[in-house]
Amino acid sequence: MNEFKRTENSTTLGDAIDKIMKAYRLDGKMKEIDVLSKWEEMMGRAVFMRTKNLTIKNGILHLQLDSSVMRDELLNGKSVIIQRVNQTAGYDMIRDIWFS
């Protein structure tokens, strides 16, 4: 008899982690971190290099840039940024962007 044999009511490690993430409401936060880590891929190297701080709070992307010219350009393309972030996330993660 194998003591490590899986029983009928056993669960996979992946399922257990998913349940824990949902129970502690961390699944959304992990998705935010995943999307923010793809900022350079979504926006390009020039925007990435001028981005100083990037966070998501309550559906709002807070974006701090070191270039006022870049900030004005991105302000004009706000809807495109929202679309790219939400497309990368796979759902409507953000609804607005605040620049500083």
Biopython code that builds the backbone (N, CA, C, O; Angstrom):
import numpy as np
from Bio.PDB.StructureBuilder import StructureBuilder

atoms = [
    (1, "MET", "N", (0.844, -1.167, 0.000)),
    (1, "MET", "CA", (0.000, 0.000, 0.000)),
    (1, "MET", "C", (0.898, 1.241, 0.000)),
    (1, "MET", "O", (1.854, 1.326, 0.770)),
    (2, "ASN", "N", (0.582, 2.189, -0.863)),
    (2, "ASN", "CA", (1.365, 3.408, -1.001)),
    (2, "ASN", "C", (0.764, 4.498, -0.113)),
    (2, "ASN", "O", (-0.386, 4.892, -0.305)),
    (3, "GLU", "N", (1.538, 4.982, 0.855)),
    (3, "GLU", "CA", (1.021, 5.994, 1.786)),
    (3, "GLU", "C", (0.865, 7.363, 1.136)),
    (3, "GLU", "O", (0.207, 8.236, 1.702)),
    (4, "PHE", "N", (1.458, 7.571, -0.047)),
    (4, "PHE", "CA", (1.374, 8.860, -0.730)),
    (4, "PHE", "C", (0.332, 8.865, -1.850)),
    (4, "PHE", "O", (0.256, 9.811, -2.634)),
    (5, "LYS", "N", (-0.455, 7.818, -1.914)),
    (5, "LYS", "CA", (-1.467, 7.718, -2.951)),
    (5, "LYS", "C", (-2.568, 8.744, -2.715)),
    (5, "LYS", "O", (-3.019, 8.947, -1.587)),
    (6, "ARG", "N", (-2.990, 9.382, -3.795)),
    (6, "ARG", "CA", (-4.014, 10.414, -3.735)),
    (6, "ARG", "C", (-5.382, 9.792, -3.456)),
    (6, "ARG", "O", (-5.728, 8.763, -4.036)),
    (7, "THR", "N", (-6.145, 10.406, -2.585)),
    (7, "THR", "CA", (-7.489, 9.926, -2.270)),
    (7, "THR", "C", (-8.498, 10.681, -3.124)),
    (7, "THR", "O", (-8.146, 11.632, -3.822)),
    (8, "GLU", "N", (-9.749, 10.251, -3.064)),
    (8, "GLU", "CA", (-10.799, 10.884, -3.861)),
    (8, "GLU", "C", (-11.029, 12.337, -3.478)),
    (8, "GLU", "O", (-11.335, 13.160, -4.340)),
    (9, "ASN", "N", (-10.890, 12.662, -2.219)),
    (9, "ASN", "CA", (-11.172, 14.020, -1.767)),
    (9, "ASN", "C", (-9.909, 14.895, -1.717)),
    (9, "ASN", "O", (-9.944, 15.999, -1.175)),
    (10, "SER", "N", (-8.824, 14.417, -2.267)),
    (10, "SER", "CA", (-7.605, 15.225, -2.282)),
    (10, "SER", "C", (-7.697, 16.272, -3.390)),
    (10, "SER", "O", (-8.478, 16.137, -4.332)),
    (11, "THR", "N", (-6.893, 17.304, -3.259)),
    (11, "THR", "CA", (-6.899, 18.402, -4.223)),
    (11, "THR", "C", (-5.473, 18.679, -4.680)),
    (11, "THR", "O", (-4.515, 18.343, -3.984)),
    (12, "THR", "N", (-5.340, 19.279, -5.831)),
    (12, "THR", "CA", (-4.008, 19.594, -6.336)),
    (12, "THR", "C", (-3.473, 20.830, -5.628)),
    (12, "THR", "O", (-4.235, 21.610, -5.057)),
    (13, "LEU", "N", (-2.177, 20.998, -5.670)),
    (13, "LEU", "CA", (-1.549, 22.158, -5.048)),
    (13, "LEU", "C", (-2.040, 23.450, -5.700)),
    (13, "LEU", "O", (-2.290, 24.438, -5.011)),
    (14, "GLY", "N", (-2.176, 23.444, -7.011)),
    (14, "GLY", "CA", (-2.662, 24.626, -7.736)),
    (14, "GLY", "C", (-4.060, 25.025, -7.299)),
    (14, "GLY", "O", (-4.340, 26.209, -7.109)),
    (15, "ASP", "N", (-4.948, 24.034, -7.137)),
    (15, "ASP", "CA", (-6.311, 24.322, -6.677)),
    (15, "ASP", "C", (-6.306, 24.864, -5.256)),
    (15, "ASP", "O", (-7.067, 25.776, -4.933)),
    (16, "ALA", "N", (-5.455, 24.309, -4.414)),
    (16, "ALA", "CA", (-5.374, 24.773, -3.026)),
    (16, "ALA", "C", (-4.879, 26.220, -2.969)),
    (16, "ALA", "O", (-5.393, 27.028, -2.196)),
    (17, "ILE", "N", (-3.890, 26.536, -3.782)),
    (17, "ILE", "CA", (-3.371, 27.911, -3.813)),
    (17, "ILE", "C", (-4.439, 28.868, -4.325)),
    (17, "ILE", "O", (-4.603, 29.961, -3.784)),
    (18, "ASP", "N", (-5.169, 28.466, -5.367)),
    (18, "ASP", "CA", (-6.252, 29.305, -5.889)),
    (18, "ASP", "C", (-7.309, 29.577, -4.821)),
    (18, "ASP", "O", (-7.794, 30.702, -4.700)),
    (19, "LYS", "N", (-7.663, 28.563, -4.058)),
    (19, "LYS", "CA", (-8.670, 28.734, -2.997)),
    (19, "LYS", "C", (-8.171, 29.684, -1.917)),
    (19, "LYS", "O", (-8.928, 30.519, -1.421)),
    (20, "ILE", "N", (-6.902, 29.557, -1.554)),
    (20, "ILE", "CA", (-6.322, 30.442, -0.536)),
    (20, "ILE", "C", (-6.291, 31.885, -1.044)),
    (20, "ILE", "O", (-6.637, 32.812, -0.312)),
    (21, "MET", "N", (-5.877, 32.069, -2.301)),
    (21, "MET", "CA", (-5.807, 33.407, -2.887)),
    (21, "MET", "C", (-7.185, 34.066, -2.890)),
    (21, "MET", "O", (-7.311, 35.250, -2.578)),
    (22, "LYS", "N", (-8.211, 33.304, -3.242)),
    (22, "LYS", "CA", (-9.565, 33.850, -3.254)),
    (22, "LYS", "C", (-10.074, 34.105, -1.842)),
    (22, "LYS", "O", (-10.742, 35.110, -1.600)),
    (23, "ALA", "N", (-9.771, 33.220, -0.919)),
    (23, "ALA", "CA", (-10.233, 33.376, 0.458)),
    (23, "ALA", "C", (-9.666, 34.639, 1.102)),
    (23, "ALA", "O", (-10.357, 35.324, 1.856)),
    (24, "TYR", "N", (-8.407, 34.940, 0.803)),
    (24, "TYR", "CA", (-7.772, 36.126, 1.370)),
    (24, "TYR", "C", (-7.826, 37.329, 0.430)),
    (24, "TYR", "O", (-7.186, 38.351, 0.676)),
    (25, "ARG", "N", (-8.598, 37.195, -0.648)),
    (25, "ARG", "CA", (-8.800, 38.257, -1.640)),
    (25, "ARG", "C", (-7.482, 38.790, -2.206)),
    (25, "ARG", "O", (-7.306, 39.997, -2.374)),
    (26, "LEU", "N", (-6.575, 37.883, -2.493)),
    (26, "LEU", "CA", (-5.279, 38.246, -3.051)),
    (26, "LEU", "C", (-5.203, 38.012, -4.554)),
    (26, "LEU", "O", (-4.246, 38.444, -5.196)),
    (27, "ASP", "N", (-6.190, 37.338, -5.121)),
    (27, "ASP", "CA", (-6.124, 37.024, -6.542)),
    (27, "ASP", "C", (-6.138, 38.283, -7.403)),
    (27, "ASP", "O", (-5.422, 38.348, -8.403)),
    (28, "GLY", "N", (-6.930, 39.275, -7.041)),
    (28, "GLY", "CA", (-6.959, 40.538, -7.791)),
    (28, "GLY", "C", (-5.659, 41.305, -7.673)),
    (28, "GLY", "O", (-5.182, 41.887, -8.648)),
    (29, "LYS", "N", (-5.085, 41.306, -6.482)),
    (29, "LYS", "CA", (-3.824, 42.012, -6.257)),
    (29, "LYS", "C", (-2.695, 41.360, -7.044)),
    (29, "LYS", "O", (-1.846, 42.059, -7.599)),
    (30, "MET", "N", (-2.674, 40.050, -7.099)),
    (30, "MET", "CA", (-1.647, 39.351, -7.878)),
    (30, "MET", "C", (-1.794, 39.667, -9.365)),
    (30, "MET", "O", (-0.798, 39.805, -10.075)),
    (31, "LYS", "N", (-3.021, 39.780, -9.830)),
    (31, "LYS", "CA", (-3.253, 40.119, -11.237)),
    (31, "LYS", "C", (-2.766, 41.541, -11.516)),
    (31, "LYS", "O", (-2.194, 41.802, -12.574)),
    (32, "GLU", "N", (-2.991, 42.470, -10.566)),
    (32, "GLU", "CA", (-2.493, 43.838, -10.715)),
    (32, "GLU", "C", (-0.972, 43.853, -10.830)),
    (32, "GLU", "O", (-0.417, 44.537, -11.690)),
    (33, "ILE", "N", (-0.305, 43.107, -9.973)),
    (33, "ILE", "CA", (1.157, 43.039, -10.005)),
    (33, "ILE", "C", (1.630, 42.468, -11.331)),
    (33, "ILE", "O", (2.606, 42.945, -11.910)),
    (34, "ASP", "N", (0.939, 41.453, -11.805)),
    (34, "ASP", "CA", (1.297, 40.837, -13.087)),
    (34, "ASP", "C", (1.164, 41.848, -14.231)),
    (34, "ASP", "O", (2.044, 41.937, -15.088)),
    (35, "VAL", "N", (0.077, 42.600, -14.242)),
    (35, "VAL", "CA", (-0.145, 43.590, -15.304)),
    (35, "VAL", "C", (0.878, 44.715, -15.216)),
    (35, "VAL", "O", (1.426, 45.128, -16.239)),
    (36, "LEU", "N", (1.146, 45.218, -14.011)),
    (36, "LEU", "CA", (2.118, 46.302, -13.850)),
    (36, "LEU", "C", (3.524, 45.867, -14.255)),
    (36, "LEU", "O", (4.319, 46.686, -14.718)),
    (37, "SER", "N", (3.829, 44.599, -14.086)),
    (37, "SER", "CA", (5.151, 44.113, -14.490)),
    (37, "SER", "C", (5.314, 44.095, -16.009)),
    (37, "SER", "O", (6.431, 43.982, -16.512)),
    (38, "LYS", "N", (4.206, 44.205, -16.738)),
    (38, "LYS", "CA", (4.235, 44.222, -18.200)),
    (38, "LYS", "C", (4.124, 45.644, -18.756)),
    (38, "LYS", "O", (3.835, 45.818, -19.939)),
    (39, "TRP", "N", (4.347, 46.651, -17.929)),
    (39, "TRP", "CA", (4.207, 48.045, -18.333)),
    (39, "TRP", "C", (5.088, 48.375, -19.552)),
    (39, "TRP", "O", (4.619, 49.005, -20.499)),
    (40, "GLU", "N", (6.329, 47.962, -19.531)),
    (40, "GLU", "CA", (7.232, 48.244, -20.655)),
    (40, "GLU", "C", (6.724, 47.593, -21.936)),
    (40, "GLU", "O", (6.760, 48.204, -23.004)),
    (41, "GLU", "N", (6.258, 46.371, -21.831)),
    (41, "GLU", "CA", (5.730, 45.654, -22.988)),
    (41, "GLU", "C", (4.491, 46.356, -23.550)),
    (41, "GLU", "O", (4.318, 46.428, -24.767)),
    (42, "MET", "N", (3.629, 46.873, -22.665)),
    (42, "MET", "CA", (2.400, 47.533, -23.098)),
    (42, "MET", "C", (2.657, 48.908, -23.705)),
    (42, "MET", "O", (2.037, 49.275, -24.703)),
    (43, "MET", "N", (3.583, 49.677, -23.097)),
    (43, "MET", "CA", (3.721, 51.088, -23.451)),
    (43, "MET", "C", (5.001, 51.435, -24.200)),
    (43, "MET", "O", (5.106, 52.520, -24.771)),
    (44, "GLY", "N", (5.956, 50.547, -24.208)),
    (44, "GLY", "CA", (7.205, 50.815, -24.906)),
    (44, "GLY", "C", (8.301, 51.314, -23.974)),
    (44, "GLY", "O", (8.044, 51.738, -22.847)),
    (45, "ARG", "N", (9.505, 51.252, -24.467)),
    (45, "ARG", "CA", (10.690, 51.586, -23.662)),
    (45, "ARG", "C", (10.729, 53.059, -23.238)),
    (45, "ARG", "O", (11.102, 53.365, -22.106)),
    (46, "ALA", "N", (10.344, 53.970, -24.141)),
    (46, "ALA", "CA", (10.414, 55.404, -23.828)),
    (46, "ALA", "C", (9.513, 55.764, -22.646)),
    (46, "ALA", "O", (9.936, 56.483, -21.741)),
    (47, "VAL", "N", (8.293, 55.275, -22.650)),
    (47, "VAL", "CA", (7.369, 55.548, -21.545)),
    (47, "VAL", "C", (7.862, 54.855, -20.280)),
    (47, "VAL", "O", (7.837, 55.439, -19.197)),
    (48, "PHE", "N", (8.303, 53.624, -20.418)),
    (48, "PHE", "CA", (8.801, 52.859, -19.274)),
    (48, "PHE", "C", (9.949, 53.584, -18.570)),
    (48, "PHE", "O", (9.986, 53.643, -17.341)),
    (49, "MET", "N", (10.880, 54.133, -19.342)),
    (49, "MET", "CA", (12.046, 54.793, -18.763)),
    (49, "MET", "C", (11.685, 56.095, -18.046)),
    (49, "MET", "O", (12.415, 56.531, -17.155)),
    (50, "ARG", "N", (10.575, 56.711, -18.424)),
    (50, "ARG", "CA", (10.167, 57.971, -17.794)),
    (50, "ARG", "C", (9.135, 57.777, -16.681)),
    (50, "ARG", "O", (8.725, 58.740, -16.033)),
    (51, "THR", "N", (8.722, 56.535, -16.466)),
    (51, "THR", "CA", (7.763, 56.222, -15.406)),
    (51, "THR", "C", (8.507, 56.035, -14.092)),
    (51, "THR", "O", (9.410, 55.205, -13.990)),
    (52, "LYS", "N", (8.121, 56.811, -13.092)),
    (52, "LYS", "CA", (8.782, 56.742, -11.789)),
    (52, "LYS", "C", (7.981, 55.948, -10.760)),
    (52, "LYS", "O", (8.558, 55.301, -9.886)),
    (53, "ASN", "N", (6.683, 55.995, -10.860)),
    (53, "ASN", "CA", (5.846, 55.269, -9.909)),
    (53, "ASN", "C", (4.583, 54.832, -10.628)),
    (53, "ASN", "O", (4.017, 55.585, -11.421)),
    (54, "LEU", "N", (4.149, 53.623, -10.351)),
    (54, "LEU", "CA", (3.010, 53.035, -11.045)),
    (54, "LEU", "C", (2.256, 52.142, -10.064)),
    (54, "LEU", "O", (2.784, 51.130, -9.604)),
    (55, "THR", "N", (1.026, 52.523, -9.750)),
    (55, "THR", "CA", (0.212, 51.725, -8.832)),
    (55, "THR", "C", (-1.237, 51.705, -9.312)),
    (55, "THR", "O", (-1.659, 52.551, -10.100)),
    (56, "ILE", "N", (-1.980, 50.729, -8.825)),
    (56, "ILE", "CA", (-3.412, 50.654, -9.091)),
    (56, "ILE", "C", (-4.119, 50.619, -7.746)),
    (56, "ILE", "O", (-3.837, 49.767, -6.903)),
    (57, "LYS", "N", (-5.047, 51.563, -7.555)),
    (57, "LYS", "CA", (-5.844, 51.616, -6.327)),
    (57, "LYS", "C", (-7.287, 51.897, -6.698)),
    (57, "LYS", "O", (-7.587, 52.894, -7.355)),
    (58, "ASN", "N", (-8.166, 51.027, -6.278)),
    (58, "ASN", "CA", (-9.604, 51.189, -6.493)),
    (58, "ASN", "C", (-9.965, 51.441, -7.958)),
    (58, "ASN", "O", (-10.803, 52.291, -8.258)),
    (59, "GLY", "N", (-9.340, 50.713, -8.851)),
    (59, "GLY", "CA", (-9.650, 50.822, -10.266)),
    (59, "GLY", "C", (-9.051, 52.033, -10.964)),
    (59, "GLY", "O", (-9.414, 52.341, -12.099)),
    (60, "ILE", "N", (-8.136, 52.718, -10.290)),
    (60, "ILE", "CA", (-7.490, 53.895, -10.870)),
    (60, "ILE", "C", (-5.991, 53.640, -10.960)),
    (60, "ILE", "O", (-5.349, 53.281, -9.973)),
    (61, "LEU", "N", (-5.444, 53.831, -12.156)),
    (61, "LEU", "CA", (-4.013, 53.705, -12.373)),
    (61, "LEU", "C", (-3.367, 55.038, -12.011)),
    (61, "LEU", "O", (-3.660, 56.064, -12.625)),
    (62, "HIS", "N", (-2.490, 55.017, -11.014)),
    (62, "HIS", "CA", (-1.754, 56.216, -10.595)),
    (62, "HIS", "C", (-0.388, 56.151, -11.257)),
    (62, "HIS", "O", (0.370, 55.201, -11.062)),
    (63, "LEU", "N", (-0.089, 57.170, -12.037)),
    (63, "LEU", "CA", (1.091, 57.170, -12.883)),
    (63, "LEU", "C", (1.907, 58.428, -12.626)),
    (63, "LEU", "O", (1.412, 59.543, -12.790)),
    (64, "GLN", "N", (3.157, 58.246, -12.222)),
    (64, "GLN", "CA", (4.060, 59.374, -11.994)),
    (64, "GLN", "C", (5.163, 59.323, -13.050)),
    (64, "GLN", "O", (5.858, 58.318, -13.201)),
    (65, "LEU", "N", (5.304, 60.429, -13.772)),
    (65, "LEU", "CA", (6.297, 60.523, -14.838)),
    (65, "LEU", "C", (7.285, 61.635, -14.524)),
    (65, "LEU", "O", (6.954, 62.589, -13.820)),
    (66, "ASP", "N", (8.507, 61.508, -15.052)),
    (66, "ASP", "CA", (9.506, 62.550, -14.830)),
    (66, "ASP", "C", (9.577, 63.542, -15.987)),
    (66, "ASP", "O", (10.482, 64.374, -16.031)),
    (67, "SER", "N", (8.640, 63.463, -16.918)),
    (67, "SER", "CA", (8.630, 64.343, -18.080)),
    (67, "SER", "C", (7.240, 64.945, -18.259)),
    (67, "SER", "O", (6.262, 64.222, -18.453)),
    (68, "SER", "N", (7.159, 66.273, -18.191)),
    (68, "SER", "CA", (5.862, 66.924, -18.370)),
    (68, "SER", "C", (5.356, 66.762, -19.806)),
    (68, "SER", "O", (4.148, 66.669, -20.027)),
    (69, "VAL", "N", (6.255, 66.727, -20.769)),
    (69, "VAL", "CA", (5.869, 66.525, -22.162)),
    (69, "VAL", "C", (5.255, 65.138, -22.341)),
    (69, "VAL", "O", (4.219, 64.988, -22.988)),
    (70, "MET", "N", (5.901, 64.133, -21.764)),
    (70, "MET", "CA", (5.379, 62.759, -21.839)),
    (70, "MET", "C", (4.021, 62.671, -21.130)),
    (70, "MET", "O", (3.110, 62.003, -21.620)),
    (71, "ARG", "N", (3.885, 63.336, -19.992)),
    (71, "ARG", "CA", (2.623, 63.325, -19.255)),
    (71, "ARG", "C", (1.493, 63.908, -20.115)),
    (71, "ARG", "O", (0.393, 63.356, -20.150)),
    (72, "ASP", "N", (1.763, 65.023, -20.807)),
    (72, "ASP", "CA", (0.749, 65.624, -21.674)),
    (72, "ASP", "C", (0.373, 64.694, -22.823)),
    (72, "ASP", "O", (-0.802, 64.579, -23.173)),
    (73, "GLU", "N", (1.360, 64.034, -23.407)),
    (73, "GLU", "CA", (1.091, 63.099, -24.504)),
    (73, "GLU", "C", (0.239, 61.920, -24.021)),
    (73, "GLU", "O", (-0.708, 61.511, -24.693)),
    (74, "LEU", "N", (0.583, 61.388, -22.865)),
    (74, "LEU", "CA", (-0.175, 60.247, -22.349)),
    (74, "LEU", "C", (-1.565, 60.659, -21.892)),
    (74, "LEU", "O", (-2.507, 59.870, -21.977)),
    (75, "LEU", "N", (-1.697, 61.875, -21.414)),
    (75, "LEU", "CA", (-3.011, 62.377, -21.013)),
    (75, "LEU", "C", (-3.957, 62.392, -22.205)),
    (75, "LEU", "O", (-5.141, 62.085, -22.069)),
    (76, "ASN", "N", (-3.436, 62.749, -23.370)),
    (76, "ASN", "CA", (-4.247, 62.749, -24.596)),
    (76, "ASN", "C", (-4.615, 61.336, -25.041)),
    (76, "ASN", "O", (-5.639, 61.148, -25.697)),
    (77, "GLY", "N", (-3.806, 60.350, -24.700)),
    (77, "GLY", "CA", (-4.067, 58.964, -25.088)),
    (77, "GLY", "C", (-4.556, 58.105, -23.939)),
    (77, "GLY", "O", (-4.319, 56.897, -23.922)),
    (78, "LYS", "N", (-5.228, 58.707, -22.988)),
    (78, "LYS", "CA", (-5.695, 58.012, -21.788)),
    (78, "LYS", "C", (-6.549, 56.777, -22.105)),
    (78, "LYS", "O", (-6.373, 55.721, -21.498)),
    (79, "SER", "N", (-7.451, 56.918, -23.036)),
    (79, "SER", "CA", (-8.351, 55.798, -23.356)),
    (79, "SER", "C", (-7.585, 54.615, -23.943)),
    (79, "SER", "O", (-7.948, 53.463, -23.708)),
    (80, "VAL", "N", (-6.526, 54.897, -24.705)),
    (80, "VAL", "CA", (-5.709, 53.827, -25.280)),
    (80, "VAL", "C", (-4.971, 53.080, -24.169)),
    (80, "VAL", "O", (-4.876, 51.853, -24.201)),
    (81, "ILE", "N", (-4.452, 53.816, -23.190)),
    (81, "ILE", "CA", (-3.744, 53.191, -22.064)),
    (81, "ILE", "C", (-4.700, 52.310, -21.271)),
    (81, "ILE", "O", (-4.363, 51.178, -20.924)),
    (82, "ILE", "N", (-5.881, 52.822, -20.986)),
    (82, "ILE", "CA", (-6.887, 52.048, -20.246)),
    (82, "ILE", "C", (-7.222, 50.771, -21.009)),
    (82, "ILE", "O", (-7.325, 49.695, -20.420)),
    (83, "GLN", "N", (-7.389, 50.897, -22.313)),
    (83, "GLN", "CA", (-7.703, 49.726, -23.142)),
    (83, "GLN", "C", (-6.572, 48.703, -23.102)),
    (83, "GLN", "O", (-6.837, 47.508, -22.973)),
    (84, "ARG", "N", (-5.320, 49.139, -23.208)),
    (84, "ARG", "CA", (-4.181, 48.212, -23.193)),
    (84, "ARG", "C", (-4.056, 47.502, -21.847)),
    (84, "ARG", "O", (-3.821, 46.294, -21.800)),
    (85, "VAL", "N", (-4.209, 48.240, -20.768)),
    (85, "VAL", "CA", (-4.101, 47.631, -19.436)),
    (85, "VAL", "C", (-5.211, 46.607, -19.242)),
    (85, "VAL", "O", (-4.957, 45.489, -18.792)),
    (86, "ASN", "N", (-6.428, 46.981, -19.577)),
    (86, "ASN", "CA", (-7.557, 46.065, -19.407)),
    (86, "ASN", "C", (-7.449, 44.850, -20.317)),
    (86, "ASN", "O", (-7.844, 43.748, -19.935)),
    (87, "GLN", "N", (-6.919, 45.045, -21.514)),
    (87, "GLN", "CA", (-6.732, 43.918, -22.427)),
    (87, "GLN", "C", (-5.672, 42.959, -21.875)),
    (87, "GLN", "O", (-5.836, 41.741, -21.949)),
    (88, "THR", "N", (-4.601, 43.504, -21.328)),
    (88, "THR", "CA", (-3.555, 42.669, -20.732)),
    (88, "THR", "C", (-4.084, 41.919, -19.523)),
    (88, "THR", "O", (-3.737, 40.758, -19.303)),
    (89, "ALA", "N", (-4.929, 42.587, -18.734)),
    (89, "ALA", "CA", (-5.504, 41.955, -17.545)),
    (89, "ALA", "C", (-6.540, 40.892, -17.905)),
    (89, "ALA", "O", (-6.708, 39.911, -17.180)),
    (90, "GLY", "N", (-7.223, 41.087, -19.010)),
    (90, "GLY", "CA", (-8.272, 40.144, -19.395)),
    (90, "GLY", "C", (-9.632, 40.525, -18.848)),
    (90, "GLY", "O", (-10.603, 39.793, -19.039)),
    (91, "TYR", "N", (-9.717, 41.654, -18.175)),
    (91, "TYR", "CA", (-10.988, 42.176, -17.665)),
    (91, "TYR", "C", (-10.809, 43.669, -17.398)),
    (91, "TYR", "O", (-9.692, 44.178, -17.496)),
    (92, "ASP", "N", (-11.876, 44.371, -17.066)),
    (92, "ASP", "CA", (-11.814, 45.811, -16.824)),
    (92, "ASP", "C", (-11.204, 46.091, -15.451)),
    (92, "ASP", "O", (-11.916, 46.297, -14.468)),
    (93, "MET", "N", (-9.894, 46.095, -15.407)),
    (93, "MET", "CA", (-9.152, 46.308, -14.164)),
    (93, "MET", "C", (-9.152, 47.780, -13.758)),
    (93, "MET", "O", (-9.324, 48.101, -12.582)),
    (94, "ILE", "N", (-8.958, 48.677, -14.731)),
    (94, "ILE", "CA", (-8.915, 50.103, -14.414)),
    (94, "ILE", "C", (-9.998, 50.839, -15.203)),
    (94, "ILE", "O", (-10.398, 50.412, -16.286)),
    (95, "ARG", "N", (-10.456, 51.944, -14.640)),
    (95, "ARG", "CA", (-11.473, 52.755, -15.302)),
    (95, "ARG", "C", (-11.003, 54.191, -15.517)),
    (95, "ARG", "O", (-11.638, 54.954, -16.245)),
    (96, "ASP", "N", (-9.874, 54.561, -14.873)),
    (96, "ASP", "CA", (-9.356, 55.917, -15.008)),
    (96, "ASP", "C", (-7.862, 55.939, -14.727)),
    (96, "ASP", "O", (-7.312, 54.989, -14.171)),
    (97, "ILE", "N", (-7.208, 57.033, -15.115)),
    (97, "ILE", "CA", (-5.781, 57.217, -14.868)),
    (97, "ILE", "C", (-5.583, 58.596, -14.262)),
    (97, "ILE", "O", (-6.147, 59.583, -14.733)),
    (98, "TRP", "N", (-4.776, 58.651, -13.213)),
    (98, "TRP", "CA", (-4.389, 59.932, -12.609)),
    (98, "TRP", "C", (-2.899, 60.110, -12.806)),
    (98, "TRP", "O", (-2.107, 59.231, -12.466)),
    (99, "PHE", "N", (-2.525, 61.238, -13.352)),
    (99, "PHE", "CA", (-1.121, 61.551, -13.606)),
    (99, "PHE", "C", (-0.592, 62.482, -12.533)),
    (99, "PHE", "O", (-1.316, 63.336, -12.021)),
    (100, "SER", "N", (0.670, 62.311, -12.201)),
    (100, "SER", "CA", (1.343, 63.228, -11.268)),
    (100, "SER", "C", (2.772, 63.436, -11.701)),
    (100, "SER", "O", (3.513, 64.174, -11.051)),
]
sb = StructureBuilder()
sb.init_structure("model")
sb.init_model(0)
sb.init_chain("A")
sb.init_seg("    ")
for serial, (resi, resn, name, xyz) in enumerate(atoms, 1):
    if name == "N":
        sb.init_residue(resn, " ", resi, " ")
    sb.init_atom(name, np.array(xyz, "f"), 0.0, 1.0, " ", f" {name:<3s}", serial, name[0])
structure = sb.get_structure()
